[in-house]
């Protein structure tokens, strides 16, 4: 909301400049800056600075198209903060929001620049890992787990501990974005059912082969 208000103020100022007869490179540069800001609002989550759902699904679709074109694999992970409701109940909404913000920033910091991180809903984030097999994606999640575990969460609130569960899948022929979301979501649910801070990998089952057809 704050970003929208700032952009609205910037655009109103530009409109006033145009009405007053001002033009030239300066106004054009400001308009270009405003357009960049607008695109950021459309595709990024204001709380965490990660991609929002729209932005992440757009990247996921682009990665699917790239994989079909090149034949290169990629992995897709969903991660969710463990017991976020309990954190909110004990420490309040400000701490809950800071936990989400810090988790997103940790992911953006430890993952590669070509990876994409987005907030899909209240406490679930999606991570796209291009040219990455499942065993390699597990290493990426391990790095993020280590970063979250070693963080001094007590600075946010005394006694606060944060962990996340994760579900990972990889693309299969014919996959859609919804297929990947469903499979990674199922893997995440399996991880959460087994405890906290766990990771489950789930691949598309191989097609059954009729031995009589061989």
Secondary structure, DSSP 8 states (H G I E B T S, - for coil): -HHHHHHHHHHHHHHHHHHTT--SHHHHHHHHHHHHHHHHHHHB-TTTSSB-HHHHHHHHHHHHHHHHHH---EEEEEEEETTHHHHHHHH-HHHHHHHHHHHHHHHHHHS-TT-EEEE-SSSEEEEEEET--HHHHHHHHHHHHHHHHHS-GGGTSTT----EEEEEEE--TT--HHHHHHHHHHHHHHHHHH-SS-EEE---------GGG-
